[in-house]
Amino acid sequence: MDLIFFSGLINLFFWLVIFFLTLLYMRMPIYHPFFIYLIYHFIGYVLRPFFIYSQNGSFLWNRIGVYPENMDILILTVISNIALIFVFFGFIAGAGGFKKLEIPQSFYIKVKKPIYFSITLIILVVLGLYANYVSMKGAGLDSVLAYQTSVDSSGGARLVGTSGYITAWAEFLPPICILLFMIPKIRKLAILLISAYVIMRFFAGAQRLAFVIVIAGVFFYYLISKKQRYPSIFFVIFLIFFAYIFDIIGGDRLAMRKLVLGETTITEILQNHKDTRGDNALTSDVVEYDVAASTLKVIHNYNEYSYGTQYLRILIWPIPRQIWQDKPVYTSIVNLNEYGDFRYLTTGIYADSYMAFSYISLTIIMFILGYFFSRMYNVLLHSDSVVMILFYWIVLIFTKTILRDGGVTFIYFWVFSLIPVLLLSYLGSLKVVRLK
C-alpha cells in the first residue's frame, strides 16, 4: 500500500507542473478541453491513489477479483504520467507553441428561417422525448431503465426488444438545449426546456452525464459571453454542490423517484450516501486508477494485448441486429472477463490505448488527443460555422467520455449529437454572430 501512496505523490507532482504551466503562463480557460482533461486526470489518477491507500484497498478490486501487485502499480504510475506528458506535448503543438491563449469573442446564433427551424425543432424534441419515454416507461421502483439488456461473455450489454437507434434519439436533447440557449430571442424557452430536462434526468437516475453536459455546456457559454476565463467563487460552490447531487444519484439511481413517490426522505438519502460513498469524497465515479491497475495485471501476467482490435467496433456498431442478430458488442480479442468481473466497467483511455501496442500506441494516441483539443479550441476562436461551433461544444461536453471509455464509444455520442445540429443549422439557416 505504501507504493500506492507514493504513486499518488508522483502523479501529483507531474500534474502540478503541467497544471501551473498551462494556467499561470498560458492562461488556459476553463472551457478548453485540455482543462477538463486535467481535472479528470487529477480526480482519476491523483486523488484516487490516496483514497485507495487510506482505505487499504479498492472496493473495485474486491468486485473484479483481480488484485494488482507492486509492479502493476509501478507500471501504471509510469503509464499515467507518460500519457499526461504526451497529451501536454500534443496540446502545445496544436496551440502553435508555449504562449498565452486567446479567449474567444462573445457570440450568439441567429435564425434566418424561423418557420423551418421551429418545425424541425419540434420534431427533434418529440423524438428525443420519445426515446426517454421508452427508456423509463413502467420502470417504477423495480429498475432504473424500462428496457431489458443481456450481457454476453465479453461483458458487453445489448438491448433486448428495443432498437439502439431509437434510444439514440435521446442524444438529440442535450445539444438542442445548448443551441437554444445561444439564441437570444428564445432563451427563455431554452431555460424552460433545460430545467425540465434536468428534472427528468434526475428522476430517471440513469445516464447522469446527460444532465451534467447540458448544465456544463450552458455554463461554458455564459463564461464566454462574459469574456471570463474562470468562474467566480459562487459558481465554484455551485459546481461542487452539483457534483454532490451527481454523486448522490450515483449511489442510488432511484433516489429521486423514491423521494417523489414518498418512499424515502432527504435525510435517508443523505445518510445512505454517507454510508455507501462518503469515504470516497466524490471520486466513486472516476475510478480509472482502480480499473487500470487490474487491467495492467491481466495484460502483463497473461501477455494479453489487443493489437488495436477494440477499435474495429466502430465498423460493426452501426449494423442493425435485424441484419446481424449475433453481432458482438465488443471486437477486442482480449476478453478481460475471462480473468475477473469487468462487466459494465470501462478501462479508461490510458489502459485501453496501452493494451493495443504498449507504449507506442499510448504515446501516439495521447499526443493526437492533445493536438485535437487545441485544434478544436482554434475552431471556437475563429470559425463562423454553427455546425463547427456546436461540434466544439459536443467535443467539450463529451471529453469525459473519451477519457473514461477509451476506444470508440465517444463517436456514438458525437454522431447522434451532431444530427440535430446539422438539421437545425441547415433547415433553419443558422448564422454565428460574433460581437466585437
Buried (B, 14 or more C-beta within 10 A) or exposed (E): EEBBEBBBEBBBEBBEEBBEBBBEEBBBBBBBBBBBBBBBBBBBBBBBBBBBBEEEEBBBBEBBEBBBEEEBBBBBBEBBBBBBBBBBBBBBBBBEEEEEBBBBBBBBBBBEBBEBBBEBBEEBBEBBBEBBEBBBEEBEEEBBBBBEEEEBEBBBEBBEEBEEEBBBBBBBBBBBBBBBBBBEEBEEEBBEBBEEBBEBBBBBBBBBBBBBBBBBBBBBBBBBBEEBBBBEEEBEEBBEEBBEBBBBBBBBBBBBBBBEEEEBEEEBBBEBBEEBBBEBEBBBBBBBBBBBBBBBBBBBEEEBBBEBBBBBBBEEBEEEEEEEEEBBBBBBEBBBBEBBBBBEBBBBBBBBBBBBBEBEBBBBBBBBBBBBBBEBBBBBEEBEBBBBBBBBBBBBBBBBBBBBBBBBBBBBBBBBBBBBBEBBBBBBBBBBEEEE
